[in-house]
Amino acid sequence: MKNIITILTLMLLTATLQGCATMGTAVRKIQGEYYQVQGEYYLNRGDFSAGRTAFAPRLAQFPDDPELNYFMARFELGADKPEAALPYIQKAVKLSPANADYRFWEGVTFWALMKPDRERAAYEKALAIAPEHSSANLYLAHNMLDRGKNADALRLYDKVLSLNPLEPQAMFNKAVALERLKRFTEMKPALQRYLENYADAPLARQGVRMLNKAGDFTWRNHIIGMRTIPLRAVDFLPGSATLTERAATSLKSVGEILAEKTDLSVHVVAYVKGDNNLARERALAVRNFVSREYPEVTPERLAPSWFDKPENIKTDGRTHNLAQSVNIFTKVQ
Amino acid sequence: MARFSSLLLLLAALMAAPVALHAAPLEGTLRQAQAEKRLTTGEAEGIRASIDQARERNLPTAPLTSKVEEGLAKRVRPETIIQALDAIREDYAFARDALRRGGAEPTPEDIVRTGDSLRLGLTRAELAEMAELNPPPPMLATAARTRAALNAIDFSAVLSGDILRRGLSLGSLTPGWEQLFRVAQRTRDAGMPDDAVAVAATRVLADGGGPAEVLQELGLTVRDTRRGPAEATK
């Protein structure tokens, strides 16, 4: 009887301990999910200081929790303190070596610390774990481009674009790699594709300059007011003053700016080699289109002029002659 | 080299640090320091008087209070603390006069950002020169921080003057330009001269862009340290 009671007691004790362990695991799991939601909340808000304040006591309680270390690293890195971020992200990597995201952010931290070799190694480790990790592929490509390994960079950008065809940094920097490899016939469509999707991105102006430098003027930078605006070239149906649909889109951008900035006026200069009359019609067509689409923009704010000569454009010491073109730029009062 | 690295770390920390406009009450700190015999009654009075002078001139006082806290915590000699308070107060007064040149009243944050730049490496002559362009106070404060950080890494004063005049006259000097010194550090690391940074920065300012585009103009790529590329849109 005594033995039976002892066995039952031991069984009960074991079950209780197992229950506690299971309960403890469940609590930690729920806590982990809560931390993740909260950590992402602070990151999305860009409130790194509040994130640090919220996570520091938890990290003190659970110093070996990889996720808490990861979030602390992200908060420090977000606050431009990569030196403070490094020990946390390294600890997260050590505690959870198979996590590709932690390896990736370790790489970003090394970039911020200007340690390109260690940055590259971290991305390579991330990719050894998750070969399709888009961000690690992208930043490894950047690392390669920065060190002049243009062909390697190009291969990686292509991989990123196979995962996400509209990844803007990969689209733009693929064109940079192609330019450096002097593969201009491939560079031009790559840049045009970038500009068609991201014409309002900060890098678009540089993209247009790269295109123009390569003798492609399908896009032009226009100085409107205090800003440089990349626009698809204003073109017309052959031999006419009828604007193409693409040209209409560009002119609507100009019209929107003029409608908003009421103190701005622009010059509209049309060039048609050997046809003064057509040049005049085209300049007037541009003026009339903008005034018609934006009645608040009076025709007087678009000063037309025309030439029966090609437009001469200088880029990086070379002069390009465009037989037919339209240039729009701010009129200095 | 180690000293240079330390300077960069300090600079990065200062540039990243938010401007302290709210500080703990001063009296409790002073009383505690007196109770612990770290401060005599006369020294406490000297600290109070220095901060009162700032208050009477409508200058921000919270950073001064923070300075007292920091100094006492680090066991800095009281007379050194008072000297530091007087120097900060006069910097703030000079900064406020410069910021007012354009006719608009600066916020306390503008005054602190600009005044602190004078201790970070900006000269009064440089601040006065930039103020002559009559920019809005927040933009002049950005210019002050940007130029101070460039001075601290020994970026040519002539080049930084050119860049900032351009940004102020175009009105395109957004707060992100305070990070321009990081671009200069990175390009130096890649063996590029500061002149190249100045040319690229001037062009990007005319375009209305920021330091990330300067880096890209110079053939170097950028990483987003706040969001992963998957989260960023452009």
Interface residues (C-beta under 8 A of the other chain):
Chain A: L43 G46 F48 S49 L77 G78 A79 D80 K81 P82 E83 F104 V108 T109 W111 A112 M114 S134 S135 L138 Y139 H142 N143 L145 D146 E167 P168 Q169 N173 V176 Y198 A201 P202 L203 R205 Q206 N221 M226 R227 T228
Chain B: L9 A12 A13 M15 A16 P18 L170 G171 S172 Q185 R186 D189 A190 A206 D207 G208 G209 G210 A212 E213 Q216 E217 G219 L220 T221 V222 R223 D224 T225 R226 R227 G228 P229 A230 A232 T233 K234
